[in-house]
Amino acid sequence: MSIALARGCSDAPVLRERGQREVFCGLTGIVWLHRKIQDAFFLVVGSRTCAHLLQSAAGVMIFAEPRFATALMEERDLAGLADAHDELDAVVAKLLKRRPDIRMLFLVGSCPSEVIKLDLGRAAQRLDGVHKAAGVRVLSYSGSGIETTFTQGEDACLAALVPQMPRQDAPQLLVVGALAEVVEDQFLRIFAAMGLGRVAFLPPRRASEMPGVGAQTKMLLAQPFLADTARALESRGAQHIPALFPLGVEGTTAWLTAGAAAMGVPAERIRDAVEMPETRARLALERGRAELGGKRIFFMPDSQLEIPLARFLHNELGMELLEVGTPFLHRGHMTPELEALPAGTFLSEGQHVDRQLDRVRAARPDLTVCGLGLANPLEAEGMTTKWAIELVFTPIQGYDQAADLAELFARPLRRKALLEV
């Protein structure tokens, strides 16, 4: 005889906190976006602090030539003693002359450019007119810490791409969200096995491969932090497909099934396509279940990935959820995830660092998922932490990555056990 545990948190109360936050700004998204769109360049209009942040986050060596840079704003720019637009025009012209392979240039706003009210939107329109004839499109978005947090930089970037998408009248499945190429290829193979050939991705790998959008476009979100992008696509006629996010076996199967079913693929063909990789992934998770089962975990708000990750860790690996904090809870996109969580899960939205740290210290979880700024202090107090930023930089979606995702949580616990010995 078994006992069926209650599931579902769609109507659960949410603790909403407003106070001091500890998160990276949206500029961090450039680190994975510049790898995804292979002929795009990201030019941050900001300070030396912005440049140091990107250099540190990306780990770029001195002899590398990445596709991002910072147009440094000096004291004379901030004081209004120089014409920032003239200087920006000169920097862009010099950059494009040096890098003729660039087909799309993003002007990325920062805290300094926001403070002096530099209108990068108008600058991008002007520069786009200048350089369009040479085959270069110039767009803008804000990655300022004043306006965005960690993963919202990707949302702002993709939302800026939507007006550039051509009209698409034919039926199409559009996967939205930056995915590692190996993950994207895996999803394409599974969709192809279902007989689903018309699948597009936003962002594309190259600016020239921009997908279309229209009333026959079904939109499947691969990332949970794309509220502005989804809204912009819906304004162009795209229809959102509610689904779990593709984390773990449960999430990946539900995500693939929702996308294929929306495109009219028969249930038996979906089942045939996912059965083998699903079985393989479940077997690969056995080690993770042995190491993580029964362990208590606390999520500080950081990336908006927290709720799907919590669902995976509890449902598939047996972890106990003490608190699941997220910077923003978009119920329209998160309803399937909330319904899959165990009833009674403690949910919080937003951040008040001191209060949340008090709850962490009182709970003494086995593992705390948090930002880099909080990890070292908590480790100094004898707690075990997991850097939230690694969960965005690492390919974690799909069947073949499910065991790797479990490993990211098991590793810090394993390290602590070895140190204690």
C-alpha positions in Angstrom: 0.0 0.0 0.0 1.3 3.5 -0.8 0.4 7.0 0.3 -0.3 9.6 -2.4 1.3 12.9 -1.3 -0.6 16.1 -2.1 1.0 18.2 -4.9 0.4 21.7 -6.0 1.2 25.2 -4.9 -0.7 27.3 -7.5 -2.9 28.8 -4.7 -0.2 28.8 -2.0 0.5 32.1 -0.2 3.8 33.8 -1.3 5.9 35.9 1.1 6.7 39.1 -0.8 9.8 40.8 0.4 11.2 44.2 -0.6 14.5 45.4 0.6 18.2 45.2 -0.1 19.1 42.8 -2.9 22.2 40.8 -3.6 22.3 40.0 -7.3 24.4 40.6 -10.4 23.2 43.2 -12.9 21.8 42.3 -16.3 25.1 42.8 -18.0 26.1 39.3 -16.9 23.8 37.8 -19.6 26.3 39.0 -22.3 28.6 36.2 -21.1 26.3 33.5 -22.5 24.5 35.5 -25.2 27.7 36.4 -27.1 28.5 32.7 -27.4 25.0 32.0 -28.7 24.6 34.6 -31.5 27.9 34.0 -33.3 28.0 37.1 -35.4 26.8 39.6 -32.8 28.8 42.1 -30.8 27.8 43.5 -27.4 29.1 47.0 -26.7 28.4 48.1 -23.1 28.3 51.8 -22.7 29.5 52.1 -19.2 32.4 52.4 -16.7 35.5 50.5 -15.8 33.5 48.7 -13.2 31.3 47.3 -16.0 34.4 46.2 -17.9 35.8 44.4 -14.8 32.5 42.7 -14.1 32.3 41.2 -17.6 36.0 40.3 -17.7 35.7 38.5 -14.4 32.4 36.7 -15.1 33.6 35.5 -18.6 37.1 34.6 -17.5 38.5 36.1 -20.7 42.2 35.7 -21.2 44.3 38.7 -22.3 45.1 37.2 -25.7 41.4 36.3 -26.5 39.2 38.6 -28.6 35.7 38.1 -27.4 32.6 39.6 -29.1 31.9 42.1 -26.3 33.6 45.2 -25.0 32.9 48.3 -22.9 32.9 51.8 -24.4 34.4 53.5 -21.3 32.6 56.6 -20.0 35.2 58.9 -18.5 34.7 61.8 -16.0 34.3 64.3 -18.9 31.4 62.2 -20.3 29.6 62.0 -17.0 30.1 65.7 -16.4 28.6 66.6 -19.8 31.9 68.1 -21.0 31.9 65.8 -24.1 29.3 64.9 -26.7 28.7 61.3 -25.7 26.8 60.7 -29.0 29.8 61.8 -31.2 32.2 59.7 -29.1 29.9 56.7 -29.3 29.6 57.1 -33.1 33.4 57.2 -33.4 33.8 54.1 -31.2 31.2 52.1 -33.2 32.9 53.1 -36.5 36.3 52.0 -35.2 34.9 48.7 -33.9 33.1 47.7 -37.1 36.1 48.6 -39.2 38.2 46.3 -37.0 35.6 43.5 -36.8 34.0 43.2 -40.3 32.5 39.8 -39.4 30.0 41.5 -37.1 26.5 41.5 -38.5 24.6 42.7 -35.4 25.7 45.2 -32.8 24.0 45.7 -29.5 24.5 48.9 -27.6 24.0 47.8 -24.0 22.9 50.4 -21.3 24.6 50.4 -17.9 24.1 52.3 -14.7 26.4 55.2 -15.8 24.6 55.6 -19.1 21.3 55.5 -17.4 22.3 58.0 -14.8 23.3 60.6 -17.4 20.2 59.8 -19.5 22.1 58.7 -22.6 19.4 57.7 -25.0 20.9 54.5 -26.5 17.6 53.7 -28.2 17.9 56.8 -30.4 21.6 56.2 -30.8 21.0 52.7 -32.1 18.4 54.0 -34.6 20.8 56.6 -35.9 23.7 54.1 -36.1 21.5 51.5 -37.7 20.7 53.9 -40.5 24.4 54.6 -41.0 25.6 51.0 -41.0 22.6 49.1 -42.4 23.9 49.4 -46.0 27.1 47.5 -44.9 24.9 44.7 -43.6 25.2 45.6 -39.9 22.0 46.0 -37.7 22.4 48.1 -34.6 20.0 47.5 -31.6 19.9 48.5 -28.0 18.8 47.2 -24.6 19.4 47.9 -21.0 21.5 45.7 -18.7 21.7 48.4 -16.0 21.6 47.2 -12.4 19.2 50.0 -11.8 16.7 48.4 -14.1 17.6 44.7 -14.4 18.8 41.8 -12.4 21.0 38.9 -13.3 19.0 37.0 -16.0 16.8 40.0 -17.1 19.6 41.0 -19.4 18.8 38.1 -21.7 15.1 39.0 -21.5 15.8 42.6 -22.5 18.1 41.5 -25.3 15.6 39.0 -26.9 12.8 41.5 -26.5 14.9 43.9 -28.6 15.2 41.2 -31.3 11.5 40.7 -31.7 10.8 43.8 -33.9 13.5 42.5 -36.3 11.8 39.1 -36.8 10.1 38.8 -40.2 6.5 37.9 -40.5 5.8 34.1 -40.6 2.4 32.9 -41.7 3.1 29.2 -41.8 2.6 27.0 -38.6 5.8 26.9 -36.6 7.1 25.9 -33.1 9.3 28.7 -31.7 11.6 27.8 -28.8 12.4 30.9 -26.9 15.5 31.3 -24.7 19.3 30.9 -25.1 20.3 27.3 -25.0 23.7 25.7 -25.4 24.2 24.4 -29.0 24.5 20.8 -27.7 21.1 21.1 -26.0 19.5 22.8 -29.0 20.8 20.0 -31.2 19.4 17.3 -28.9 15.9 18.9 -28.9 16.0 19.2 -32.7 16.7 15.5 -33.0 13.9 14.6 -30.7 11.4 16.9 -32.4 12.6 15.4 -35.8 11.9 11.9 -34.5 8.4 13.1 -33.8 8.1 14.2 -37.4 8.1 17.9 -36.4 10.4 19.7 -38.9 9.4 23.4 -38.6 11.1 24.3 -35.3 12.9 27.6 -34.9 15.0 29.1 -32.0 15.2 32.6 -30.6 17.9 33.7 -30.3 19.3 32.3 -33.6 22.9 31.2 -33.9 23.5 33.9 -36.6 21.8 37.2 -37.2 21.0 36.2 -40.7 19.0 33.2 -39.4 16.4 35.3 -37.6 13.2 33.2 -37.3 9.8 34.6 -38.3 6.7 35.1 -36.1 3.0 35.3 -36.7 -0.4 34.1 -35.8 0.5 30.5 -36.6 3.5 30.6 -34.3 3.4 28.5 -31.1 5.8 29.7 -28.5 7.6 27.3 -26.1 9.7 29.0 -23.4 13.0 27.3 -22.6 13.8 29.8 -19.8 11.5 31.1 -17.1 12.8 34.7 -17.0 11.5 35.9 -20.4 8.4 37.9 -19.5 9.1 40.9 -21.7 10.2 38.7 -24.7 7.0 36.6 -24.4 4.9 39.7 -24.2 6.6 41.2 -27.3 6.1 37.9 -29.2 2.4 37.7 -28.2 1.9 41.2 -29.6 3.1 39.8 -32.9 0.6 37.0 -32.8 2.5 34.1 -31.1 0.7 31.8 -28.8 2.3 30.7 -25.5 2.3 27.0 -24.7 2.1 26.5 -20.9 4.6 23.7 -19.8 7.1 22.7 -17.2 10.6 23.9 -18.1 13.0 21.3 -19.5 14.9 20.6 -16.3 15.2 17.0 -15.3 13.4 14.0 -16.9 9.9 15.1 -15.7 10.3 18.6 -17.0 11.9 17.7 -20.3 9.2 15.1 -21.1 6.5 17.5 -20.2 8.1 20.4 -22.2 8.7 18.3 -25.3 5.2 16.8 -25.1 3.5 20.2 -24.7 5.3 21.6 -27.7 4.7 18.6 -30.0 1.1 18.3 -28.9 0.4 21.9 -29.7 1.7 21.3 -33.2 -0.6 18.3 -33.7 1.8 15.4 -33.2 0.0 12.2 -32.0 0.6 11.1 -28.5 1.9 7.7 -29.5 4.5 9.3 -31.8 5.6 11.6 -28.9 5.9 8.7 -26.6 8.0 6.7 -29.1 10.4 9.6 -29.5 11.0 10.3 -25.8 10.9 6.8 -24.4 14.5 5.8 -24.9 16.3 9.1 -23.9 13.9 9.3 -20.9 14.8 5.8 -19.7 18.5 6.5 -20.1 18.2 9.8 -18.1 16.3 8.1 -15.3 19.0 5.5 -14.9 21.7 8.3 -14.9 19.9 10.0 -12.0 20.2 7.1 -9.7 23.5 8.3 -8.2 22.1 11.7 -7.7 19.1 10.3 -5.8 21.4 8.3 -3.5 23.5 11.4 -2.7 20.7 14.0 -2.5 17.7 12.2 -1.2 16.5 13.6 2.1 18.9 16.5 2.0 17.4 19.9 2.9 17.8 22.8 0.5 17.1 26.6 0.7 16.9 28.8 -2.4 17.8 32.5 -2.2 16.3 34.5 -5.0 18.7 35.1 -7.9 17.9 33.8 -11.4 14.1 32.9 -11.6 15.2 29.3 -12.2 14.6 28.5 -8.6 11.0 27.1 -8.9 11.8 24.7 -11.8 15.0 23.6 -10.0 13.1 23.0 -6.8 10.6 20.9 -8.6 13.3 18.8 -10.2 15.3 18.4 -6.9 12.2 17.4 -4.9 10.3 15.2 -7.4 13.2 13.4 -9.0 15.9 13.4 -6.3 14.0 13.5 -3.1 15.3 16.7 -1.6 13.4 18.6 1.1 12.5 22.2 0.1 12.8 24.6 3.1 12.2 27.8 1.1 12.1 28.5 -2.6 12.8 32.2 -3.2 12.7 33.8 -6.6 13.3 37.4 -7.7 9.9 37.5 -9.6 7.1 35.0 -9.8 5.3 35.1 -13.1 2.2 33.0 -12.5 1.3 32.9 -16.2 4.5 31.1 -17.0 5.0 29.3 -13.7 1.5 27.7 -13.1 2.6 24.2 -14.4 5.7 24.4 -12.2 3.7 25.5 -9.1 1.2 22.7 -9.6 4.1 20.2 -9.7 5.6 21.3 -6.4 4.7 19.6 -3.1 1.8 21.2 -1.3 2.9 23.5 1.5 6.2 24.6 -0.2 7.4 27.9 1.4 7.6 30.4 -1.6 9.0 33.9 -1.4 9.3 36.6 -4.1 11.8 39.4 -4.0 14.5 39.9 -1.5 15.2 41.4 1.9 18.7 40.0 2.5 18.9 40.4 6.2 15.6 38.6 6.8 16.4 35.8 4.4 19.8 35.3 6.0 18.1 35.1 9.4 15.8 32.3 8.0 18.8 30.5 6.5 20.7 30.6 9.8 17.7 29.4 11.7 17.0 26.5 9.3 20.6 25.4 8.9 19.9 23.7 5.5 22.2 21.0 4.1 22.6 23.2 1.0 21.9 26.9 0.2 21.6 28.1 -3.4 22.6 31.8 -3.5 24.7 34.4 -5.3 28.4 34.8 -5.1 28.2 37.7 -2.7 26.4 35.6 -0.1 28.2 32.3 -0.6 31.5 33.0 1.0 30.0 34.6 4.2 27.7 31.6 4.6 30.6 29.1 4.0 32.5 31.0 6.7 29.7 30.2 9.1 30.0 26.5 8.3 27.2 26.2 5.8 27.4 24.6 2.3 26.4 26.7 -0.7 25.9 26.4 -4.4 26.5 29.4 -6.7 23.3 30.2 -8.5 25.3 31.8 -11.4 26.7 28.4 -12.4 23.2 27.1 -13.1 22.8 29.7 -15.9 26.3 29.3 -17.4 26.1 25.5 -17.6 24.0 23.5 -20.0 21.4 21.9 -17.7 18.3 21.5 -20.0 17.3 18.2 -21.5 17.6 14.5 -20.9 21.3 14.2 -21.4 22.0 17.0 -19.0 19.7 15.8 -16.2 22.5 13.8 -14.4 24.9 16.8 -14.9 22.3 19.0 -13.2 22.0 16.7 -10.2 25.8 16.6 -10.0 26.0 20.4 -9.7 24.0 20.1 -6.4 25.8 16.9 -5.2 29.3 18.3 -5.7 29.3 20.9 -2.8 27.9 18.3 -0.4 30.5 15.8 -1.5 33.3 18.4 -1.0 32.1 19.2 2.5 32.0 15.5 3.4 35.6 15.1 2.3 36.8 18.2 4.2 35.1 16.9 7.4 37.0 13.6 7.0 
